[in-house]
């Protein structure tokens, strides 16, 4: 079904026209009785969409994909992926649709994409549906990441469909309307390369360059410049994850974007107690995507992108290998530089601290399982002379006192510390509490949580429990929701 979706909305199909081999025309499944659960009004404004119209029957039909503007051509995207190290040649959007691209009020091209909109040819036996809880998780965490200044896909809305989804139990269904600078992934290039058609791979690279790295078009080797751009973007992104204690949970190559945005918030979570071995995902039994492994995994993932791009880097693939390897070798130094700069800000310092100061701090945090977010937030008080709220979280008082003396000697700025360290992140127990309530029909806890994490640096009365770690030992298990 197609209908006018407001007087100004136009959805382009640039991706589908550029690489039709990776775009399967499809339409969303019917939603029996769509009901809006949450709407990102500020994002709607950025996109030039009227929030009141989005709340209307016509707007809700757009948000679940059952009514799209004239001229729109929704597609399910094809891509491959290494999932936990194992290669799957044909993954794709099994329960998602790219409705199209729109130009926002700042002139940026952005995807409007649905998740949970029904089975597609890539569903691989799945039902193509999504439950309310996981879709609201993506809304909460992606909006929190945006508020923290971390590149991310955004959630425009979550709409209950009125359908029932069968998982371990029967759950209410929902569709997430998601916005991104694109949904191009490392897996997109793996899929194009596996097709054996260099024309498809070349057109995909040209589309990615035009979309994300236009300066690469004038490089001597555009495909190499594309790889270098993705390496730099992902190095910065993963450093930002590590600095806020974010664990993605499923860093497969199909969840690694070309844009450098965080995508697919399935079994993700934030650290409470600091431990590099932390794993939350129920399916990550071997700890491949543990918190401390993320900087290593991104190198591995982008090596797969380099492999896919080799014939575009040089017709002689053997000659392309050392060139691509040199580009990949820049990732770790770029990550380390971004992490060091971020840690300088987190410590409130004017100059990058010596590595030993950071390493010694991390050892102290790990030994006493100190809460990551609360420790760094508490540094502002310690810089003003009151270290007791921090000291009470350590058993090794001599060790932490010695570290604080070294740190204070560098002249940390209390105000800079407050600006750099959030008071609120989407803590696991609070997210689960809000999702459970919302699944049962109570959106109150979700609203309070969103209020806290949407202004993470602004401490407010009444939100004290949102700054506290969870009960028990901080061990949580998260699920992908499929």
N, C-alpha and C positions, 0 to 999 in steps of 0.2 A: 504494500500500500504506500502511496506517496501523496503528500499533501503539503501545502505551503506552511512552513514552520516559522511564522512571524514575517513581517514585511521586509526584513533586511538579511535574514540568514541565508547564506549560500555556502554549500559544502562542495569543495573541489575534490577531484579524484586524481591528483598529480601522481601519487604513488602507483595507483592502478594503471595509469596510462604509461608511466615510465617503465614499469616491469610487470606487465600483465601475467607473466609466468609465475609470479609470486603472489598473485591476487585472484582469489576465487570469489566471483559474485555470489552474494548470499543475502538472506534477510533474517531478521530476528524472529524468534518464536513469539507467539501471542502471549500477552500477559493478561490473565483474567480480570484483575482489578488493581491496576497500579495505584500505589499510594506513596507519596513522598515521605521519606524518613529524615533526610538531611540534605540541605542545599548549600553549596558554597557561594554565597551571594557576592562576595568580593571578586571571586574568580569569574562569575557570570558577568559582572561589570567589565572586567578586563577583556572578555570575549565579545563584548557588545551585545550581550543577551539580557533581556528583561527578566529579572527574577520573578515578577508577578506572572508573566506569561509562562515561564517554566513550571510554575505551580498549577497552571490550568490543565484541563484535560488534554489539550493539544500539546502542551509542553511536556507533560508526563509521557505521552505516546512517543515523542521524540527521544526522551531520556531512556526509554526501554527499547527503542529502535523499531517500533511497529508503525510509525509514521515519520517519514523523512521529507525534507524539502524537495521540490521539483528539481531534477537534475543531479540529485545525489545518487551515488552508486556504491552502496556498502559492500565491503569485501572482507573475507577472512584471509589473513596473511599467512603465507607459507614460509616456514623456516625449519632448519635443523637444530641440533643442539647436543652438546656433551652434558649429560645429566649425571652428576656424581662420577664423572670421569668416563662414563660409557656413552658411545656415540649413537644417537637416534637420527637417522637420515630424514625422517619426515615427522615433524612435530606440528607446528603451525597453531593457529588460533582455534583450539578445539571448542571453546565456549565464549568466543569473543568476536567482535566485528569492528572494523574501522569504518565508521560512518562517513568520514571524509575529513578534509582539511579546511580550516577557516582562518582568516586573517584577523588578529586581535586589534585592539585599539592602538597599540604601539607599532602596528605593521608587521608583527611577527606571525609566521605561518605555524599553526598548531593543529595537531590531530584531535579529533573528537572520536572517542573509542569506547566501546561497551564491553563489559565483562559479565558473564552469566546470562547472555542473551540467547542461549539455546545451542543445540548440537550443530556442528558444521562438518564438512568432509574430513576435517582433521581431528575429530573428537576421539578417535581410537577407542571406541567402546564406552566412553563416558556419556553422561546425560546432558552435558553442555550447560548445566544450570549452576547457580551459586546460591548459598544461603545468606541470610541477613547478617549473621555474625562476622564471617570472613570479609564481606564487602564493607561493613562498617569498620573493621580493623584497618583495611586499606585506607579508608577515608581518614580515620584518626591519625594513623602513623604518617601518611603522606603529607597531611596538613601540618603535622608537628615538624616534619623534616623541612618543609617550606619555611615555617616560622623560624627554624634554626639556621636558615640560610644555606641549606644543603640542596643542590640540584636534584629535582625529583619530578616525576609525574604528579599531577594534581587530581584530586577528586572533585568533580563538579557536583555530583549528586549520587545518592543511593536511594533507589526506589524499590519498595516491596512490590512483588508482582502479583500476589494473591495465589500463587501456585505453591505446592508443597515439594520440598526437595528431600530425597531419601539419602541419608548418610548412615551413621550408626543408629540414628533415630530419625523421625520425620521432623523437618525443620521448615520454617517459612522461607520462601525464595526471595531473591532480590537481584537487581541489576545495578552495577556500578557504572556511571558515566565518567570516563577518565580523560584527562587532557595531557598531552605531551608535545614536546617540540618535534618528536616523531617516534614511531615504534620500530625503527630499524635496530637490529640487534647483530651481534657477532653471528648468531645462528642464521640470520638472513643471508650473509655472505657464504656461510658454509653450504646452505641450500643451493644458492646460485652456482657455486663452484662445483658442487656434486652433480648439477644438471649436465655438465660437460659442454655447455654452450658458453663460450667466452663472451659472446655478444650480450647475453643476459647479465653476466658478472660485470661487464664493462658499464652497461646501462645502470645497474644498481649502484656502482661506485660513483658514476657521474651524478646520479640522483642524490646520494649521500653527501657528496662534495657541495653541490648546489644548496643543499638544505642546511648543512652544518659547518662546512669549512670552505667557503667560496674562494678564499685565497689560494687553496690548494689547486684550483683549476689552472692557475698560471705557473705552477711549479714545473720543473723539468720532468719530474716523475709524479704526476698527480696522485696515483695510487699510493705511492710511498708517503707523500705529504698527508694523505688521508689517514694512513696508519699512524703517522707521527701525531696528528691531531687527536686521534682517539686515545693513544697512549697518554698524552698530556692530560686530557679531560678525565680519564679514568684514574690516573695517579692522584689528581686533586680530589676526586670524589671519594676514593677509598680512604685517603687521609682524613677527610672530614668525618666519615663513618667512625673511624677509630677514635677520633678526638671526642666524639659524643658518646662512645660506648655502644654503637649500633651494630647488631649482628643480623645480617641479611637472611641467612638461613638456607637459601637455595641459589648460590652464585653459579648457576649453570651458564653455559655460553648463550643460551636463548634468553637469559635474564641479564645480559651484559649489553648495555645500549651503546650505539655509535655516538650519541649526543653527549654522553657522560651524565645522564640523569639516572637516578635510582628508579627501578621499576619492579613491579610484582612483589607486593608486600604480603607474602604468604606466612610461613612460620618465622617471621622476624620478631625481634625483641630488643630491648635495651638492657645493658648490664645493670645489675644491682652491685653485688660484690665483684671487685675486679679480679678476673682470672682469665688469662689468655686462652685457656682450654674450654671456655664456656661455649656450650652448644644448647640451643633451645629446641631445634627442630626434631620432631618425632622420627623423621625419616633419615636423619643424618647420623646413622648408628656408628660410623667410623670417625666422626668428627672432622670430616674433610673441610667443612665450611665453618669451623670454630672461629670465634672472634679473632684470635691471634693469627689464624691462617689466611685471613682475607687479603693482606698485601701480597702473599705468595700466589694465591689463586688467581688474582687479576693478571699477573704475569702469564700464567698458564693459559688463561682464557684468551688473552690477546695474542699469544703465540698461535692459537687456532685461527684468529683473524688474519695474521700474517701469512699463514699457510694458504688460506683461501685467496689472498691477494697476489700471491707470487707471480702468476702469469701476466698480471697487469703491471707489476713493478718492472719486469724485464721479460722479453720473449724467451730468453734463456733462463729457465727457472733456477738452474744451478748458480748462475751469476746473481740472481735475485736474492738468494738465501743470505749471504753475508750482509747485504744492504738491509734486509728486513731484520736480521738479528741485531744489527747496530741500532735500529730504531727501538727495538724491544729493550735493549740494554739501557736505554735512557729512562725506562719506567721507574726502576727502583730508586735511582738518585732523585728523580722528580718527586716521587712519593715521599722520600725522606726529607726533602727540602720543604714540601708542603706540610708534613707532619711537624717538623721542627718549628716552622713559622707559627703553626696553630698552637703548639705547646708553649711557645713564647707568649702568645696572647693569653692562654689559659693560666699561665703563671704570673701574668700582669707585669711582664718585664719589658724594658726598652730594647734589649739585645737578646739574640738567641742564646739560651743557656748552654753550658757545656753538657755534652751527652751524659756524663756521669751523674749530673744532678737529676736528670729525668730518669735514668736507669735506676738510681738508688731509690727514687720515689716509687717507681713501679714495683720494685722489690718489697718495699714496706707495705704498699697497698695490697699486694698479693698475699704476703705472709699473714696479715691480719684480716683478710677478706673485707676490706674497707669499701664502702659504697662509693662508686666512681663519681656520680653526679653530685652527691652531697659533699664529698671531700672538696672538690674543686670550687663549689659554691661557697663553702666555708672558708676558703682562703682569704676572702675579702676581710672577714673579721680578724683573722690572724694577722693580716697586714696592718690592721689598725691597732694591734696590741693584745687582742683577746684570742688566744689559741686554745683555750680550754674546750670549747665545743668540738674542735677537731681532735684534740688529744684523747678524749674519752673513747674514741673509736679504735684506739691502738692498744695492743698489749706491750709492744716494744716502745715504751715511752722515751728511753734514752735515744733510741734510733730516730724517732720522729722529731724529738727536740733538736737533735744535731742537724737534721735535715732542715728544719724550720730556721735555725740560725744561719745556715749557709744561704738559704733562699732570701731571708730578710736582709741580708747583707747586700743583696743586689738591688734593693730599693723597689719592691713591687708597688704598683699603683692600685689602691683599693677600688677606685671607681672603674678602672680598666678591667679589673677582675670581675666585677658585677656585670659589665657589658659582655664579657667573653664566656661566662659560665652560667648555663641555664639553671633556674631553680626547679623547673618542671620539664620532665620528659614523659612520654607515655609508658609509665611503669607497668610491668606485666600484670600484676595483680589488679591494678585499677582498670586496665584495658579489659581484662576478662570479666571483671565485675560489671563494667558498662555494657559489654556485649551480651552477657547473660540477661541483664535487665531488659535490654532492647529487644532481644529475641522473644522475651515474654511480654513485650508491648510497652515497657516503661522506658522512655527516652531521656528521663531526667538525669541519671548518672552520666550518660553520654554527653549531654549538653554541658555539664560541669567540667568533665574531662577536656572537652574541646576548648572550653573557655580558658582552662589552665594552660594547655600546650600551645594554644595559638598566640599567647604572649608569654613565652617561656622565661624571659629575663626579668619580668615585672612581678615581684613577689606581692601577693595580695592577702589581706585578712580573709579567713574562712577557707583557704586552700592549703592549710598546713599539711594535711595528710597526703596531698598530692606531691609534696616534696620529700616524703619519707619512703624509705625502702620497704619492700614487702615483708610480710610475716615469715617466720621460719628461716630456712637456710638459703632462700632466694632461688631454689631450684624450681624451674617451670618447664613445662613441655608445651610446645606450640605445634599447630597442625596447619596444613596448606589449604584445607577446606574443599578439596576436590573428592 
